[in-house]
């Protein structure tokens, strides 16, 4: 269901940026589930370039049972840009949840005006994809913008509305990057480094996907994937 979204992102990335592969452990890069009645395949990609220190995306294909596309783009530490976060999930083609956002590293009025407010018109244009759903695992006021797309939807809307919205959000993100000025002050750069590390820690501790990963690929693999690929700057908390 979400393969066109992955292909579009890849095409944009390889056209616009000088990408270099970031190393990924082979067992995390590709894995096939041997559990349950419905086999699942998970494949991940990771790159870097002068503008972005980490570009990661993952696709889970379990046939009609589950289709999941997840990506986070981390800007270089010399930019205070938000992270670009994408999370599209479909279960049995009936339960479809989509999340798309510029995830702010800071919440000062100046920062939100500069990087988040430009999304306002897009969110209004695709208002049916901004449903103000309750967040079970996250604080909506932390690492989420007021203009995120967050919706329960259907396959037709994914094609007809989510895909064009997705393209426009990505194009807007490139525009913000083009306008962004590189930070030169060491204290500002340190703040960005810490903010991105805090994001990984926060996300690793709350990400509900770990349960899904465990069900398909086992708990040990899931923990490794969570802390050595998805959120590698997070410190694992022993239970």
Beta strands, then each sheet from edge to edge (+ up, - down):
strand 1: 20-21
strand 2: 30-32
strand 3: 41-48
strand 4: 52-61
strand 5: 66-75
strand 6: 83-91
strand 7: 95-103
strand 8: 149-153
sheet 1: 1+ 3- 2+
sheet 2: 1+ 3- 4+ 5- 6+ 7- 8+
end
